[in-house]
Amino acid sequence: MLSVIASDKDENLLVVRARRPNDIRRVFGADVEEIHIPGRDYQVRAFLPRQQVADVIANRLLTTPYLNFKDSVDCRKDNDLHHAYVDIWHTLAAIQPIPPYSCAQRG
C-alpha cells in the first residue's frame, strides 16, 4: 500500500510514502531512492516527479490483471500484507450502509 501526497518543498514533486522498505521500488522501479525516516507515520518515502507517478499509476490501471484486490497478494508469499488487506476490507465494509453480501441496511 502506498500513499501519495503533494510535496511541501517542490510543487513538481509528489511524496510517495510506504510502511515497508522496498514497496515503493516494487511499483516505481529498483533505481528509486527510498528515504527512511524513523518516527514518522510512513517511514519510507520517495520524492518523485508528478508525471512519473501519473505514468506509473496509469500504466498499472491499464494493465491490472486481477479480479479481486485482496487475492492479488499471495498469502504464502506475503502473509502480513494479505491479512492487512483483508483487515482493511472488513474495516471499510463496516462503514458501508448496506453490508457486503446483504440486502439489509444498517441502523
Buried (B, 14 or more C-beta within 10 A) or exposed (E): EBEEEEBEEEEEBBBBBBBBEEBBBEBBEEEBEBEEEEEEEBBBBBBBEBEBBEEBBEEEEEEEEEEEEBEEBEBEEEEEBBEBBBEEEEEEEEEEEEEEEEEEEEE
